[in-house]
């Protein structure tokens, strides 16, 4: 069956999130490729978090980040301005930690075919991006990117962890952030929910090309249908942490009852 939630399924925020993260990254690339070719491509970029599974997904003190290669952002500026380049990811020596696992972190790079310039980076935030050393690394990498002429789209479908700090943010479960380089320091923000359809977002390209359209809900639904997450999720149990408000739990119960599911307990 499809997810009982018309938006983000909060039950995916538990043990299934790593699989869902990779699946959604692939699906976004698949959805965008027909719209942007032949002038652009949507490539998958991979880096790794070395994590100790015994510590859990959040708050692991021994997290380390390393990359299989070095990505460089290089954009030609208008005449009378000097060109510049900014390093997105600097490779680190591979390290060995007892009992550590290499957790891949995927993102989507939209590059122009002519010069292979990084035009737009799409990040789906993962647990390792939102706590501990992984959070600090991501923020450093993010700040370097914001100094370039690369657009940055960030999709945060995790309630847990440290959120990107922006002024005037409403308290909602999920967010989508779009930092267009020509509008910085301002950022476009879409609020996202589990009981409302996820937003449709415009993906900027190089002028004068029109942006591509990313239907986030369609991508999430495609992942859910392909894997059959409903076969793996026990909706009779409370949703994964962090704890929700009484109002949020009531809305979740309402959605589950409409789908013929009744939770065993309410917390």
C-alpha positions in Angstrom: 0.0 0.0 0.0 1.2 3.6 -0.3 2.2 5.6 2.7 -0.7 6.7 4.9 0.8 10.1 5.0 0.3 12.5 2.1 3.6 14.3 2.9 6.8 12.9 4.5 6.2 9.6 6.3 7.6 10.2 9.8 8.2 6.5 10.3 11.0 6.7 7.7 13.0 8.7 10.1 14.2 5.7 12.0 16.3 2.7 11.0 15.2 3.0 7.3 16.3 6.5 6.8 19.8 5.7 5.4 18.3 3.5 2.8 15.6 6.1 2.1 18.2 8.8 1.8 20.1 7.0 -0.9 17.0 6.0 -2.7 15.6 9.5 -2.7 18.9 11.0 -4.0 18.8 8.6 -6.9 15.2 9.3 -7.6 15.7 13.1 -7.7 18.5 12.6 -10.2 16.2 10.4 -12.3 13.4 12.9 -12.2 15.6 15.9 -13.2 17.7 14.3 -15.9 15.0 14.3 -18.7 14.3 18.0 -18.0 17.8 19.3 -18.1 19.5 17.3 -20.8 21.3 17.7 -23.2 22.8 20.9 -21.7 23.1 19.6 -18.1 23.4 16.4 -16.2 22.4 15.4 -12.7 25.3 13.4 -11.2 25.5 11.5 -8.0 28.3 12.6 -5.7 29.4 10.4 -2.8 31.3 11.1 0.4 31.6 8.9 3.5 31.0 9.2 7.3 33.0 6.8 9.4 30.5 6.0 12.2 30.4 3.7 15.2 27.0 1.9 15.0 27.0 1.1 18.7 26.8 4.8 19.5 23.7 5.3 17.3 22.9 7.6 14.4 23.0 10.8 16.4 25.7 12.2 18.7 28.5 9.9 17.6 31.7 11.5 19.0 34.0 9.6 16.6 32.5 10.6 13.3 35.0 11.4 10.6 34.3 12.5 7.0 36.3 11.7 4.0 35.9 11.9 0.2 36.8 9.7 -2.8 38.0 12.8 -4.7 38.2 16.5 -4.7 35.3 18.6 -6.2 36.1 22.1 -7.4 33.6 24.8 -8.2 34.7 27.1 -11.0 32.5 29.8 -12.6 33.4 32.5 -15.1 32.4 35.9 -13.8 31.3 38.9 -15.7 34.0 40.9 -17.5 36.1 43.1 -15.3 35.9 40.6 -12.5 38.7 38.1 -11.7 37.8 34.4 -11.9 37.8 32.4 -8.7 37.6 28.8 -7.6 36.4 27.3 -4.3 37.1 23.9 -3.1 34.0 22.0 -2.0 35.5 18.9 -0.6 39.1 18.4 0.3 40.2 14.8 0.4 41.4 13.4 3.7 43.6 10.4 4.3 41.6 7.3 4.8 41.5 6.3 8.5 40.7 3.1 10.3 38.6 3.0 13.4 37.8 -0.2 15.2 34.2 -1.2 14.7 33.5 1.7 12.4 31.3 1.6 9.4 31.6 3.6 6.2 28.2 5.4 5.8 27.8 6.8 2.3 26.4 10.3 1.9 25.0 11.0 -1.5 24.1 14.4 -3.1 23.1 15.5 -6.6 25.3 17.7 -8.6 23.8 19.5 -11.6 26.6 20.3 -14.0 26.6 22.0 -17.4 27.8 19.6 -20.1 30.0 22.2 -22.0 32.4 23.0 -19.1 31.2 20.5 -16.4 30.8 23.4 -14.0 28.8 22.8 -10.8 25.6 24.8 -11.2 23.4 23.5 -8.5 24.1 21.2 -5.6 21.2 19.3 -4.0 21.8 18.0 -0.5 19.4 15.7 1.4 20.4 16.2 5.0 21.2 13.0 6.9 21.6 12.2 10.6 25.4 12.7 10.3 24.9 16.2 8.8 22.9 17.3 11.8 25.0 16.4 14.9 28.6 16.1 16.2 31.6 16.3 13.9 29.5 15.6 10.8 27.4 18.7 11.5 30.5 20.9 11.9 32.0 19.5 8.7 28.8 20.1 6.8 28.6 23.7 8.0 32.2 24.4 6.9 31.5 22.9 3.5 28.2 24.8 3.2 29.9 28.1 4.0 32.5 27.6 1.4 29.9 26.7 -1.2 27.9 29.9 -0.3 31.0 32.0 -1.3 30.7 30.7 -4.9 28.1 31.2 -7.7 26.6 27.8 -7.1 23.0 27.4 -6.2 22.4 25.2 -3.1 19.2 23.3 -2.5 18.9 21.6 1.0 16.2 19.1 1.8 15.7 18.5 5.5 13.3 15.6 6.1 14.6 14.8 9.6 13.1 16.3 12.8 16.0 15.3 14.9 19.4 17.1 15.0 20.5 20.7 14.7 18.6 22.7 12.0 20.1 25.2 9.7 20.0 28.6 11.5 17.8 31.1 9.7 15.8 34.0 11.1 12.0 33.9 11.3 11.7 30.1 10.7 8.3 28.7 11.7 8.2 25.6 13.9 7.3 22.9 11.3 8.5 19.3 11.0 10.5 19.6 7.8 12.0 22.3 5.5 13.4 22.8 2.0 15.9 25.6 1.6 17.0 27.1 -1.7 20.0 29.5 -1.7 20.2 31.1 -5.2 23.6 32.6 -5.5 22.3 35.9 -6.9 19.9 36.4 -3.9 22.4 35.7 -1.0 22.2 36.1 1.9 18.5 35.6 1.4 17.2 32.0 1.2 13.9 30.7 -0.2 12.2 28.3 2.3 9.4 25.8 1.9 7.7 24.4 5.0 7.0 20.7 4.7 4.7 18.4 6.7 3.6 14.8 7.1 -0.1 15.5 6.6 0.3 17.9 3.6 1.8 17.3 0.2 5.6 18.0 0.0 6.5 21.1 -2.1 7.3 21.4 -5.8 10.5 23.3 -6.1 12.1 25.1 -9.0 15.8 24.1 -9.6 17.8 27.0 -11.0 20.2 26.6 -13.9 22.5 29.0 -15.7 20.9 32.1 -17.3 19.0 32.4 -19.6 17.9 28.7 -19.2 14.6 28.2 -17.3 14.8 26.2 -14.1 13.8 22.6 -13.8 10.9 21.5 -11.7 11.4 19.0 -8.8 8.2 17.5 -7.4 9.5 16.3 -4.0 6.4 14.4 -3.2 6.4 12.5 -6.4 10.0 11.5 -5.8 9.2 10.4 -2.2 6.1 8.4 -3.4 8.2 6.7 -6.1 10.7 5.5 -3.6 8.0 4.3 -1.3 6.3 2.3 -4.1 9.5 0.9 -5.4 10.8 -0.5 -2.1 7.5 -1.2 -0.4 8.4 0.5 2.9 4.9 -0.3 4.2 6.1 -4.0 4.4 8.9 -3.0 6.7 7.2 -0.3 8.9 5.1 -1.2 12.0 2.6 1.6 12.1 1.0 0.3 15.3 4.0 1.5 17.2 4.8 5.2 18.0 6.8 7.1 15.4 10.6 7.3 15.8 12.1 10.0 18.0 12.3 12.8 18.7 9.1 13.0 20.7 6.2 14.8 19.0 3.7 17.2 20.5 0.2 16.1 21.5 -1.2 17.9 18.5 1.2 16.2 16.1 0.5 12.8 17.6 -3.3 13.4 17.2 -2.8 14.3 13.5 -0.7 11.2 13.0 -3.4 9.0 14.7 -6.0 10.6 12.4 -4.0 9.7 9.3 -3.4 6.2 10.5 -7.0 5.6 11.4 -8.0 6.8 8.0 -5.7 4.2 6.5 -7.2 1.5 8.8 -4.2 1.4 11.2 -4.5 2.0 15.0 -1.4 2.7 17.0 -0.8 0.5 20.1 0.4 3.4 22.4 0.5 7.1 22.5 3.4 9.0 23.9 
